Amino acid sequence: MSGILYGIGVGPGDGQLLTIRAYRLLTGAKVIAVPVKKYGESSRALNIIRETVDVAGKTIVELEFPMARQKSVLEESHKMAARKISAWLDQGEDVMLITLGDVSVYSTCTYVLDKIRQMGYPIRIIPGIPSFCSGAALAGLSLAEGDEKLAVLSSLGESSEIEKILDDFDNVVLMKAGRQMENIEKILEEKGLLKNATVICNAGMEDMYIGPVDGSREYGYFTTLIVKKGSREL
Amino acid sequence: MSGILYGIGVGPGDGQLLTIRAYRLLTGAKVIAVPVKKYGESSRALNIIRETVDVAGKTIVELEFPMARQKSVLEESHKMAARKISAWLDQGEDVMLITLGDVSVYSTCTYVLDKIRQMGYPIRIIPGIPSFCSGAALAGLSLAEGDEKLAVLSSLGESSEIEKILDDFDNVVLMKAGRQMENIEKILEEKGLLKNATVICNAGMEDMYIGPVDGSREYGYFTTLIVKKGSREL
């Protein structure tokens, strides 16, 4: 009988925000599959679970997901990941594929989970805390209340698109906003929404920044912007 | 010195999806504040934590949040909740206010947290797994990949509004969709999106239903609909 592939969301970067289910599965696991940008590079997801899970003696299988946009490169990396995982499943071992944040929200792992499912193996998904929820918690903001509408975007398309979403939604979360911050700042300024925006940068890390958009800052990969239009009247 | 109010998301209805942080805080707590619809009624949030946290000997403070829409009634319930909590904080006790799912996503507790913060007490927010993430996990769906846009709505306004969002977004989550399912089904049918919709009803409960929209079913309060337009090409 083949093993089961578990897709496990390990949360936003804080070992204490692992769920009890994830903790127990990972503690009991023999094989943990870990996404890396390049073989041999450290994995943030692995570092998160190390805070609470003893990984000594476990087999860590690195899956290389290069930061590429070419379909052929991505396709090849997903195929290779599926091959590595299925080899373990064929031996009857369960594999724990860990991923930052939640599994369903902008995770590369969903491609691999789907591939493995299409190959006929059983999969299970264990949700994790999405980074925008922990960001909102750290910033002390609500993302949606009552009848409010929430939009979540992971990458900014045309400026006109982001303008439209800011017009249509009460609350907007822009993930991975770092590289486009200059453009976002301009749009927010034009709409008079700069005061409604909170940046959450490198949440949980030493150089964490939570505060207003500040054009003089450098914003890295882990930058989330929350724009909250609604003002509450109690 | 006053105590701290912790707003703790306990996840979607599965004690194993509590985070380690929530588990530790609740295990160490003396006072747990629990939202109920009516005094004396059972609290889903409390039942969730009971699965893993021993609450014997702890003080359980019920906060009544009636299912009303009148501003004055809601305002009165938030004031009363703040009064009860601040009485404990004044004695130097920390209070753990538990809430279903995540704290920032459509939680009644945010009103109370804000009120307590305005009164000058310290607050901390501990995020939890939002119900739509666990719903997606149970249904084996991704909510957003790559450049996809995700919209989350907790209540349906005009039909024209939901039509617009279905046009503009790749993936749409409709929470608390139960009462409006007939209208939603009509809209989805007109747009040819019925096949893209998955209902997650009473997730984790005995009468859980995950599957296509089925007009012959009764849908209760804990009904989430995920509409996923994007089809992945690998």
Contacts between the chains, C-beta under 8 A, distances in Angstrom:
chain1	res1	chain2	res2	distance
A	9	B	133	7.7
A	11	B	19	7.3
A	14	B	21	7.7
A	15	B	20	7.4
A	16	B	19	6.7
A	16	B	20	5.0
A	16	B	21	3.9
A	16	B	24	7.4
A	17	B	19	4.9
A	17	B	20	7.3
A	17	B	21	6.0
A	17	B	127	6.9
A	18	B	19	6.6
A	18	B	20	5.5
A	19	B	11	7.2
A	19	B	16	6.7
A	19	B	17	4.9
A	19	B	18	6.5
A	19	B	19	5.7
A	19	B	20	7.6
A	19	B	129	6.7
A	20	B	15	7.4
A	20	B	16	5.0
A	20	B	17	7.3
A	20	B	18	5.5
A	20	B	19	7.6
A	20	B	20	6.6
A	20	B	23	6.1
A	20	B	52	6.1
A	21	B	14	7.7
A	21	B	16	3.9
A	21	B	17	6.0
A	23	B	20	6.1
A	24	B	16	7.5
A	52	B	20	6.1
A	75	B	234	6.0
A	78	B	234	6.5
A	102	B	129	7.6
A	102	B	133	4.8
A	103	B	133	8.0
A	103	B	136	8.0
A	103	B	137	6.2
A	103	B	142	7.8
A	104	B	133	5.8
A	104	B	136	3.8
A	104	B	137	6.2
A	104	B	141	6.5
A	104	B	142	5.0
A	104	B	143	4.3
A	104	B	144	7.6
A	105	B	133	6.7
A	105	B	142	8.0
A	105	B	143	5.3
A	105	B	144	5.7
A	105	B	150	7.3
A	106	B	144	5.2
A	106	B	145	6.5
A	106	B	146	7.7
A	107	B	142	7.4
A	107	B	145	7.9
A	110	B	142	4.0
A	110	B	145	5.9
A	111	B	145	7.5
A	111	B	232	7.4
A	111	B	234	6.5
A	113	B	140	7.9
A	114	B	232	6.9
A	114	B	234	7.7
A	115	B	234	7.0
A	117	B	140	7.3
A	123	B	140	7.0
A	125	B	136	7.7
A	125	B	137	3.8
A	125	B	138	7.6
A	125	B	140	6.3
A	126	B	137	6.6
A	127	B	17	6.8
A	127	B	129	5.0
A	127	B	133	4.3
A	127	B	134	4.7
A	127	B	136	7.4
A	127	B	137	4.3
A	128	B	129	7.2
A	128	B	133	7.6
A	129	B	19	6.7
A	129	B	102	7.7
A	129	B	127	5.0
A	129	B	128	7.1
A	129	B	129	6.3
A	130	B	130	7.2
A	130	B	133	6.4
A	133	B	9	7.7
A	133	B	102	4.8
A	133	B	103	8.0
A	133	B	104	5.8
A	133	B	105	6.7
A	133	B	127	4.2
A	133	B	128	7.6
A	133	B	130	6.4
A	134	B	127	4.7
A	136	B	103	8.0
A	136	B	104	3.8
A	136	B	125	7.7
A	136	B	127	7.4
A	137	B	103	6.2
A	137	B	104	6.2
A	137	B	125	3.8
A	137	B	126	6.6
A	137	B	127	4.3
A	138	B	125	7.6
A	140	B	113	7.9
A	140	B	117	7.3
A	140	B	123	7.1
A	140	B	125	6.3
A	141	B	104	6.5
A	142	B	103	7.8
A	142	B	104	5.0
A	142	B	105	8.0
A	142	B	107	7.4
A	142	B	110	4.1
A	143	B	104	4.3
A	143	B	105	5.3
A	144	B	104	7.6
A	144	B	105	5.6
A	144	B	106	5.2
A	144	B	152	6.7
A	144	B	154	6.4
A	145	B	106	6.5
A	145	B	107	7.9
A	145	B	110	5.9
A	145	B	111	7.6
A	146	B	106	7.7
A	146	B	154	7.6
A	146	B	155	7.7
A	147	B	154	7.2
A	147	B	155	5.3
A	147	B	157	6.9
A	148	B	154	7.6
A	149	B	151	6.8
A	149	B	152	7.5
A	149	B	153	5.2
A	149	B	165	7.5
A	150	B	105	7.3
A	150	B	151	7.1
A	150	B	152	4.3
A	150	B	153	7.4
A	151	B	149	6.8
A	151	B	150	7.1
A	151	B	151	5.2
A	151	B	152	7.7
A	151	B	169	7.5
A	152	B	144	6.7
A	152	B	149	7.5
A	152	B	150	4.3
A	152	B	151	7.7
A	152	B	152	7.0
A	153	B	149	5.2
A	153	B	150	7.4
A	154	B	144	6.4
A	154	B	146	7.6
A	154	B	147	7.2
A	154	B	148	7.6
A	155	B	146	7.7
A	155	B	147	5.3
A	157	B	147	6.9
A	164	B	168	7.3
A	165	B	149	7.5
A	165	B	168	7.7
A	168	B	164	7.4
A	168	B	165	7.7
A	168	B	168	7.3
A	169	B	151	7.5
A	232	B	111	7.4
A	232	B	114	6.9
A	234	B	75	5.8
A	234	B	78	6.5
A	234	B	111	6.6
A	234	B	114	7.8
A	234	B	115	7.1
